Amino acid sequence: MSAPPVGVGVAALAHVLGEPVDVAAAAAAYTKDLDRLRSWEYRTFHRAGPAVGVTDLAVVAGGTALDRAGMSAADVDLVVLAIPDLAEYLYWDPAAHTQARLGAHRAEAVLLNQACGGGVAAFDTVAGRFATHPGYRTALVIGANRVCEPYWNRMEVNTSVFSDGAAAAVLVRDHDRCRWLATETITDGRYAGFMRMPVGGAAQPFTPDAGTPRVGDPADRLNEFFAGDVRRMFRFVATIRERNRQVVQAACDRAGVTLADVRRFVHFHDNARQFAELAKDLGVDLERTNVELALAHGHIGCADQLISLERHLDSGEVTTGDLIALTSTGSGMHWVCTLLRV
């Protein structure tokens, strides 16, 4: 196995979640397509209170992770915040705000906003910063999600039930637990517009008389984006599945391991059918994924993989020496895989 260019390990993990809500009980308030929702098999999602913002969740998770690592904010050289949705304000840096609220005043702050793969890609960001800044020893990675409900329906915008929460990892240079081996990302910008909200940016700003825009239903967006061309739609879906495997294989190649060496695949909290297809495409048993955690908590944006990793470690489902693949698909489109050795 080839050695990674920079030695980085996970010293501690922590998370915070919104209040648990039964999916079946809340479904009628979000969608009329109850059959589709039931087919996803989610049991619970987490919803934060109306006054709770994404940086509130990030600060709680980050502070708890530092406490568990026996560190203070003054020890942090780098804060990386990954979010997939809008933050509390526009023209505003939520990563810098999180850094200040944590008290990590000497740390560099970096914002990742490349959809739901940000928490996985953040490992590469840390390794890169550590490579170019030999004085950096401690990084705090936070993946957070707070659904912006005026624009985004938790149960209709995508094929997941979306939750509010955050997870954090304290990454330390040369730490020997959960060592980073490699990260690979595949980006295909041909699909960058698939999740785009039609108004709200510089091209078409919000206006007071236009009402509140909403991100549309995925079937409608698919039909519109591909102009009704069914063959192109099927190719798009096939591409998503193919690249899920390709990015894992690329990360394994970079780390000098095989896909068969991977003990557990920790994917973003997709629905049950998508997990079954992922396991089939990877050629592994479904039990080697985090599907049960996904269905028990819903899709928490960039926090999914860190939360599942924490749970697998705490439960003993992964132990010293095991190889773990953190994987994600995100609009953009991006496919990401990070390999860790416990």
C-alpha angles and dihedrals in degrees: 000000000000117000118244115248091244129032110232129160138179111252097178144355133203140165144189127205137195120245114300115251127188108243096214093049094050099037099096091059091059109032145016092206096083094157092059091047092050090051089062090061097215112159105185139015131188124235124190122215119267093256094051116100131193093258090052088059092043093053093051093049093044095048092048092050091051090050091051090050090051091241137123129223088256088068093061120103098176135027117194116188118190119192131165100197138046118298124225093278142019122236086031135109111230091185092058090044090052091049091054095046091050090051092238090139098158094048125104111239123216127184121209115193104167098126123261098337094070096099090055096042089050090078089063090048090054093046090050094050091047090051093053097036108050090182093062111100107156131045130180114210116194126184113191140174132189113169111232093221099189088066105021130056110211094216106031110040096073141357093277137072105241124224137190120239147097139232131197137198127196107217118196130189112253093001109153100214121088091356118202112240106170146334126207129185130191116196126190110184093185086087097045093115098051096095096031119134106226096226137032103070137088092277093056113007126201112270127198094237097048097077124223113319120219133206104246135241112284094237091053092046091048092052093046096045093050094037092238094303102147094190092057090048092054091047089053092052091045090050091054091054095043094051093048086067096036094057092050090049091049091052091048091050091051092049094045095241134112129245088244089062092064111104098192137013113213107195132177111278098272125161125281097261093050091051090052090052092047092053090048092049091049092045094235137120115268088236089069090067132071094247095130093053090048094054091044095055111020127229110318097184114232092358098067101091096043092050092049092045090053092049094048091050094047093048094049092240087130122036141181112314097018117134115228128192117206107200138180145170118210137180112264079061107271132157116192137183129181121186121211130184111213 
